[in-house]
Structures are given as C-alpha cells and as structure tokens.
C-alpha cells in the first residue's frame, strides 16, 4: 500500500495491544502469511488430497501417513491451520487498508498546489521559459490546456517577489487510478480470502464444534447412519459427492473428512435417467453426460436437466457438477476355472459392489471359507499393442539417425518416438478373494482371448497382492473354440496318475523304434518322472513344487553340470511329447476329435506348457471367468452450495483492475509557477511521476512545448549542476 512497512500505530491501549496491532497491520506480516499460503498450496498440489488413508500408507509408509494425517496435509485447504492463516491474512490486509485508505482518499482530492516554488528546481523533469502575457492570463491558459487533456487542475494565486498576489501556481494531476489500484488489489485479497473461508470447511467445522456433529467411521447403508453424522439442509456452505445409479435416486451427499465422512442432506433428490459416456480412440473418456430429474423434497416438483463436464446444473442455490462415473451395481455371471486339484467348475452370479461366500472342501476334516467380492466391471479396455522400436539387442551407433530421432520428438504433443497400436480387447471383471483371516488378493480377468502378437490368443488372468503393486498376468491359451476348456481338460488330465501313465504309453509306442524294444522301458520311466515332476507330484529334495521350475531343480540336484545342456534338451522333448499325448487323451475322453499336428496346435501346446507351469504358483484355487454381464452405469456428481463464489468473482475482478491500474497507469503531477517579469511573466515548470520511464521523458517534453513553448531538445530531463569543490 505504501513504502512504509510499519503497521497501524495506536495512541492508546496497553503496550501489548499496540504491538499486536502494529504487527498484524504491517507489510512484513502480510508477506509472511502469503508465503505460508504459497507453501501450503504447493503441498496441496503435489500431494493428492482426500485420498483414503490406506493409499498414503501404501505410497509413503505408516510413519509419513500418520504425520500427514496429524498435520492435515491430506486435506490442506480444509485444515484448521490453513483456515487460521487465511483469517489472519484477512485481518492483516483489512488493517492495512484501514491505515492507508484515508491517506489515499485525501491525496486524491488534492493537487498539492501548496508546494513551495523553490522546490520545483529539485525535480528531475523541469524547464523554464519567458511568456509574453501576464501571469494570470498565462495561468488560466495553461490550466485550460491541462483540463482539456484530462488533467485535474487547481489554480492558486500567491505572493511573489514582484508583490502581493502577483504569482500564480498551476497544479495538475493525472493517473489517479494508480492509487485506486492499490485499494482495489488489497480489497481483492480480502474478498478472495473471505470467499475461500465461506466456501471452505469453516461452516462444517463450526457445526462439528458447536453442533456436536462427528464424522462417521463405519460402513453400511446411508439410511442407517445416525443423525449425529448428518448435516442439515440449511447448511449454508458445503461441497460433497453424490453417486447415483441409472434408474435410482439419491438425495444425500457424502463429505469426506480426514477421519471419516459426514452426510449432507440435500433439499432435493437426483434421479439418473441415463448416463452417457463417449471415448477417444485411446480409451480415454471424451464426454460425460447425465440425463437427470431433480425431485424437490418440499414441493414434489420434478425438473429435468442435463449435466456435463464444465456445464453444471443449478437448483435451489446448489450447483450440480459432473465429476466422474462408476459402476452402479452391474450384474455379472462368472464361471470358476479350476487352478488346483479337488476344485470343480461352477458358476456364480453377483452384483458389482456385493459379495458372496464360497466354501472349499479340504482333503482333511476341515473346509476353507472364502469370500468373493465383486469389485469392478469394465466394458471397454483399450490397450497399446505397438511394437517397440528396439529389438532388445542394444543400440548400433552406426545406425543412429540424429535428425530422425530429434524430429520424432518435436512437433505435436501427441507425437511419440514409439509406435502405438491401440486396440479394444473387450470387457474385464475385477474381484477379490478374501480368506477367513481377512486377507484379500485382487484379481483382474479379461473376458475375451487376446492376441499378444504370437498368433496364439490367450486369456489374461491378473493378480496382485495390494493396490500398490501392478497386476501380474497368467496367460492361458484359447482352444479352437476360443475357450479355456482345452486347457482345463489338459490340466485335469495332468493331475490324474492314470491319464499320465496312459499318455506315456502312447508316447513311448510312437517314439521307440520297433527294432529297439529295449529302449521302451527307460523312456517310459523318464517320461513318467518328467510328468510327475511337472505336475508337482514328485517333490525334489522334499520340497513341493511343480512346473518347469521343478524339472530345473531336479536337474540341478541329479545331473552333472557338464551334461545338463544335453539332458535338458532330451527331457524337454520327452515332456512336450508326453503332454501332447495327454492333450489328445483329454480330448478323446471328452468325445472330441484329436488335435491336428499343424502350426496352430504347436503354438497352443507351447503356450499351454508355460501356462501349466505358471498355474502351479497361482495364489488361488480357482480363477473366475466372465461369462455374461448386464452393465448398470452410475454417475458421480459433485454438489456444492458456495455463497462465497460471487465474493471470489468480485475479488478476482477487483484484483485484475487493481493490477492493471498499478502496472499500466502512471500517476503524474505537473506544476507551473508564473511570476511577472517586465511586460510578460516567467514560467518555471516541473513534473513528477511514480515511475521513471521513457514515456515520462517524452510526455514532459510534449507538455513543456505545449504549455510554455520550450523546444523538446531544451526540455529534457535536466541534470543538477555539480556542486562546487570544497575549500581545503
């Protein structure tokens, strides 16, 4: 507001009160508060706000998660200390306005015509000239010229060396908006902070402190939440989320707090008729839109509306924004795919967001209780199947084209150095399997087989231990009918000792030459041992296992290092031949024709061997395949009653006007002192400005020529004459 950094100084009151008021109204205190707000805003931008506590624990660890919660860094803009800083900033800026506004208003009403005539010689811009007419005539002429140019002019007649009332002082000022800009900018800070306090959590926290409202930390239905966790419809300020499924209606918003949630009753209920979502080719949503009907709770009036992103609807002083979308309770039908012995295929139905109990009978007297939780359904999954530029063999510096490499990364923002091949791979389902101890694993399985580029479509079965980890996928090859049945039959036959023995006999009969019957028995024993190891039925050194890892462990323990390469080739050839006969046997038992020995069958068997090996370490006894679904969309709305919004808008407008006024409007003052000399008068002119610019020099030259007739080359900014040297 001024060059003085001191605050408002009271003339009465205790010493502590005077010191406190001076500190609160000082510029240094306001700048310190603004610095703290900037730091807090940076934290609120970098650290994601209002996330579940488990997300902070997974990302930063328990110690930092507890520290963030204690300091309120997970909800910076609603933290008590942030609101306190805003309140002190409002108080400090208001005291600053109270201290400086009267001075500015007084300064706007005066042109400082009482300035001493001798003081004009000390100004940077000054000029002198002799004028032909009397001092009074010239004063009125100069005043009229300045007034015609938009200046505010005052004429003052005063005494001079020529006699009483013979001198005339012409004082003028322009650019008063510069001072008004100071008031507008500082008032804008007050208004924006007040609007932020009104639209923040201040009202909610006041009701929690004075009205006995507490956050709800439990679960269950919204209708079962007690009144102590609900806010009234008359709550003057709130901002919460509302999830409404297609065909459903809801009138209670959820306000997230650091230690739970509060429920905000709305004066109306929102019914979602239809949710519309459109996608880009990348799979990113392009359009959210909700066709809704607003039901007034008091009058029963129905008001249809359409809500889109950046196009909210308004009703009863409450703004309804399109925030996101979610699943509204889609119906899914799953089929269990056995991944362990003793598990049989079965089907189960459920609703996304719900759960069902599963009981697995164990080999002993007990049984295992599992809870199947249906968590997500995605009807569209767009994945990138573009091949990488590198072949994985390193970079050949002789083949580097610097020009092509630079151009590949310049230009449009959507241009990348790698090729993209986006493809919709169809629906997927997400679920959790929770054991009796409460431990859960998350699964993500695709409904349709996906061609990964090797010509063998595979079903992708994803699993992860926690949300902080990426999904790891088991790839199960699709059979000729595009299903997992071929793999399931092969896996069941692998677990059957009789089927393994019969498949080995068939393999030996085809592999051994009739002239060498002595080789049949050793080959049979080797094939049986290989299949038993691969099926996990023959522990190595007492350690249970299976798959290719078990065969590798067996060779490490029983085959000399020099012979491992040759032995591994023979053993893998025996294993592949036995598994192929096992696949043929499984098809024969199912009444299906045998597999042809072609390239497609070889690709299927190669992927099946890898899948059978990986299935040994699959962390669940079964995987659930999505067979059918009925999608129900849900729309997530953000509902807000923001009385401070208009206050913030007014503050923003004042801030823009104030900054433009301070930056682009220069306050200038001109004085012309006229005294009689002979038949005419002598004029001494000076100009002051709040900023020294080239425009100020040019303006003074024009004014000097226009008012007192001084040529431009003689009216430039004068340099004070050097002081005479001091005598020794």
Secondary structure, 3 states (H helix, E strand, C coil): CCCCCCCCCCCCCCHHHHHHHHHHCCHHHHHHHHHHHHHHHHHHHHCCCCCCHHHHHHHHCHHHHHHHHHHCHHHHHHCHHHHHHHHHHHHHHHHHHHHHHHHHHHHHCCCCCCCCHHHHHHCCEEEEEEECCCHHHHHHHHHHHHHHCCCEEEEEEEEECCEEEEEEEEEEEECCHHHHHHHHHHHHHHHHHHHHHHHCCHHHHHHHHHCCCCCECCCCCHHHCCHHHEECCCCCCEEEEEEEEECCEEEEEEEEECCEEEEEEEEEEEEEEEEEEEECCCCCEEEEEEEEEEEECCCCCEEEEEEECCECEEECCEEEEEEEEEECCCEEEEEEEECCCCCCCCEEEEECCCEEEEEEECCCCCEEEEEEEEEEEECCCEEECCCCCCCCCCCCHHHCCHHHHHHHHCCCCCCCCCCCCEEECCCEEEEEEECCCCCEEEEEEECCCEECCCCCEEEEEEEECCCCCCCEEEEEECCCCCCCHHHHHHHHHHCCHHHHHHHHHHHHHHHCCCCCCHHHHHHHHHHHHHHHHHHCCCCECCECCCHHHHHHHHHHHHCCHHHHHHHHHHHHHHHHHHHHHHHHHHHHHCCCCCCCCCHHHHHHHHHHHHHHHHHCCCCCCEEEEEEEEECCEEEEEEEEECCCHHHHHHHHHHHHHHHHHHHHCCCEEEEEEEEEECCEEEEEEEEEECCCCHHHHHHHHHHHHHHHCCCHHHCCCCCCCCCCCCCC
